Amino acid sequence: MKTQKQSRVDSLEKRMAATTNVLQHMMNELSYIKDLAVGTLETIKQMPDYEQAIEKLKEKMVEKTGEAKEADAGGKIIK
């Protein structure tokens, strides 16, 4: 009986170690993606016409939000 219990414990320990390794790898990847996103944003901010592009995006969002409010009020979107 002890051999079966020990075997089961060993199996669970291996599975826990594998799970820990996968989670650590995912945390490293997430950190890399965050750094990449921040670097990309900072690069884009240095481009000419960045402020104008942001203003256009804000206008589009206001238009979409207005459409969504019309849909909530009337039941369908009018374009």
C-alpha positions, -999 to +999 in steps of 0.1 A: +000+000+000+028+024+008+042+021-027+009+031-043+005+061-019+041+072-026+036+067-063+005+089-061+023+116-041+052+116-066+028+120-095+010+149-078+043+166-070+054+163-107+020+177-119+023+206-094+059+213-106+047+212-142+018+236-134+042+259-116+065+260-146+037+268-170+024+296-148+059+311-144+063+310-182+029+327-187+039+354-162+072+360-181+053+362-214+028+386-199+055+409-187+072+408-221+039+417-238+033+446-214+068+460-221+062+456-258+029+474-256+043+503-236+073+506-260+050+506-290+028+533-274+057+555-266+070+551-302+036+560-317+035+591-294+067+604-311+051+602-346+040+634-363+002+640-363-003+619-332-025+645-315-047+648-346-051+610-348-062+609-312-088+636-318-102+617-347-105+586-326-123+605-299-148+619-325-154+583-338-160+571-303-185+599-296-204+590-328-205+553-319-216+561-284-244+583-298-255+554-321-255+530-292-277+554-271-301+558-301-303+520-303-311+517-265-338+544-268-354+533-300-347+496-302-327+497-335-297+516-348-303+543-375-273+549-397 
